[in-house]
Structure formats: structure tokens, C-alpha cells
Amino acid sequence: MPPVDADAQTSDRPSPLVSAAQRLVGRIEALVEEVARLRADNAALRREVREAVGVIDAGWRRRGWSRS
């Protein structure tokens, strides 16, 4: 059996562990981006709800009504 050059073998392609770690890092980065988008969407929705409640409250006050 010919001798195996460990350096040549590892330089050809990464080990399965390194490949798995790289895929995991990619997935984590994608999740971080998705969470950031979801947080921005959540903030926008909260603003819209606050504005809608403000409009409703203003309508109630104009009519002299109370929500309670």
C-alpha cells in the first residue's frame, strides 16, 4: 500500500466535520437574518395596531363615548 500524504488528503476536500460545521454556520446566519426580519415586521405591526387603536379612540372621544 502506498504511503498516504495526510496534507494532500485534507487539502483536496474538507473533512465531514468541517463541512457539517460550515453548513451549520450557514443555517445559523440565515436564521439570524430571518429573526431580524421578523422583529422588524413585528415592530411595524405593533405601530399599525397602535395607530388603529388611536383612530378608534379618537372616534369614540368625538362622539363623547367611553370605552369602559
Residue frames as qw, qx, qy, qz and C-alpha x, y, z in Angstrom:
[[0.000, 0.891, 0.454, 0.000, 0.00, 0.00, 0.00],
 [0.410, 0.498, -0.046, 0.763, 1.46, 3.39, -0.97],
 [0.266, -0.308, -0.485, 0.774, 2.03, 5.92, 1.79],
 [0.006, 0.824, 0.522, 0.218, -0.76, 8.43, 2.30],
 [0.272, 0.182, -0.142, 0.934, 0.16, 12.09, 2.42],
 [0.126, -0.624, -0.677, 0.370, -2.16, 13.49, 5.11],
 [0.019, -0.519, -0.008, 0.855, -1.61, 17.09, 3.96],
 [0.137, 0.074, -0.654, -0.741, -2.56, 16.30, 0.38],
 [0.165, -0.402, -0.896, -0.093, -5.59, 14.34, 1.50],
 [0.101, -0.665, -0.537, 0.509, -7.01, 17.14, 3.68],
 [0.011, -0.434, 0.174, 0.884, -6.28, 19.87, 1.15],
 [0.021, -0.163, -0.802, -0.575, -8.35, 18.16, -1.57],
 [0.424, -0.548, -0.450, -0.563, -11.62, 18.45, 0.33],
 [0.277, -0.491, 0.467, -0.682, -12.64, 19.42, 3.85],
 [0.054, -0.018, -0.966, 0.250, -13.38, 16.78, 6.43],
 [0.289, -0.538, -0.723, -0.322, -17.01, 15.80, 7.01],
 [0.370, -0.616, -0.486, 0.497, -16.88, 17.59, 10.36],
 [0.160, -0.304, 0.109, 0.933, -15.69, 20.83, 8.75],
 [0.134, -0.243, -0.642, -0.714, -18.35, 20.54, 6.04],
 [0.348, -0.614, -0.708, -0.009, -21.06, 19.96, 8.65],
 [0.324, -0.549, -0.291, 0.713, -19.82, 22.92, 10.70],
 [0.067, -0.101, 0.326, 0.938, -19.84, 25.16, 7.62],
 [0.247, -0.430, -0.709, -0.501, -23.42, 24.12, 6.78],
 [0.391, -0.627, -0.603, 0.300, -24.45, 24.76, 10.37],
 [0.237, -0.386, -0.055, 0.890, -22.89, 28.23, 10.31],
 [0.072, -0.130, -0.529, -0.835, -24.77, 28.98, 7.09],
 [0.346, -0.555, -0.726, -0.214, -28.05, 27.86, 8.63],
 [0.374, -0.584, -0.432, 0.576, -27.43, 29.92, 11.77],
 [0.136, -0.198, 0.169, 0.956, -26.66, 33.01, 9.67],
 [0.209, -0.324, -0.645, -0.660, -29.89, 32.50, 7.72],
 [0.405, -0.613, -0.672, 0.097, -31.86, 32.15, 10.96],
 [0.308, -0.442, -0.218, 0.813, -30.30, 35.33, 12.36],
 [0.033, -0.009, -0.377, -0.926, -31.38, 37.20, 9.22],
 [0.330, -0.452, -0.726, -0.399, -34.88, 35.73, 9.43],
 [0.393, -0.593, -0.565, 0.419, -35.23, 36.71, 13.10],
 [0.176, -0.289, 0.004, 0.941, -34.12, 40.25, 12.25],
 [0.187, -0.198, -0.555, -0.786, -36.78, 40.43, 9.50],
 [0.413, -0.530, -0.735, -0.089, -39.44, 39.04, 11.83],
 [0.337, -0.499, -0.404, 0.688, -38.55, 41.57, 14.52],
 [0.013, -0.121, 0.215, 0.969, -38.82, 44.40, 12.01],
 [0.318, -0.343, -0.689, -0.553, -42.19, 43.06, 10.83],
 [0.423, -0.540, -0.679, 0.262, -43.35, 42.76, 14.43],
 [0.215, -0.373, -0.195, 0.881, -42.34, 46.35, 15.17],
 [0.144, -0.054, -0.425, -0.892, -44.20, 47.58, 12.09],
 [0.402, -0.438, -0.750, -0.290, -47.32, 45.62, 13.03],
 [0.366, -0.506, -0.556, 0.548, -47.21, 46.99, 16.58],
 [0.059, -0.216, 0.046, 0.973, -47.04, 50.54, 15.19],
 [0.281, -0.208, -0.608, -0.713, -50.01, 49.86, 12.91],
 [0.425, -0.510, -0.747, 0.045, -52.06, 48.44, 15.80],
 [0.272, -0.437, -0.362, 0.777, -51.23, 51.45, 18.00],
 [0.079, 0.071, -0.277, -0.955, -52.26, 53.80, 15.19],
 [0.368, -0.340, -0.729, -0.468, -55.51, 51.88, 14.63],
 [0.400, -0.535, -0.661, 0.342, -56.34, 51.97, 18.34],
 [0.164, -0.311, -0.120, 0.929, -55.61, 55.70, 18.34],
 [0.217, -0.118, -0.488, -0.837, -58.01, 56.25, 15.46],
 [0.442, -0.457, -0.755, -0.158, -60.70, 54.20, 17.21],
 [0.360, -0.473, -0.502, 0.628, -60.15, 56.08, 20.49],
 [0.027, -0.142, 0.099, 0.985, -60.38, 59.42, 18.69],
 [0.332, -0.285, -0.632, -0.639, -63.68, 58.36, 17.12],
 [0.462, -0.511, -0.705, 0.168, -65.06, 57.33, 20.49],
 [0.279, -0.392, -0.297, 0.825, -63.96, 60.63, 22.07],
 [0.081, -0.059, -0.342, -0.934, -65.50, 62.68, 19.24],
 [0.468, -0.413, -0.629, -0.464, -68.82, 61.02, 19.96],
 [0.372, -0.543, 0.349, -0.667, -68.38, 61.54, 23.68],
 [0.938, -0.179, -0.231, -0.186, -68.32, 57.81, 24.35],
 [0.311, -0.669, 0.659, -0.148, -66.10, 55.90, 26.70],
 [0.566, 0.269, -0.765, -0.149, -64.52, 52.51, 26.03],
 [0.068, 0.121, -0.884, 0.446, -65.06, 51.31, 29.58]]
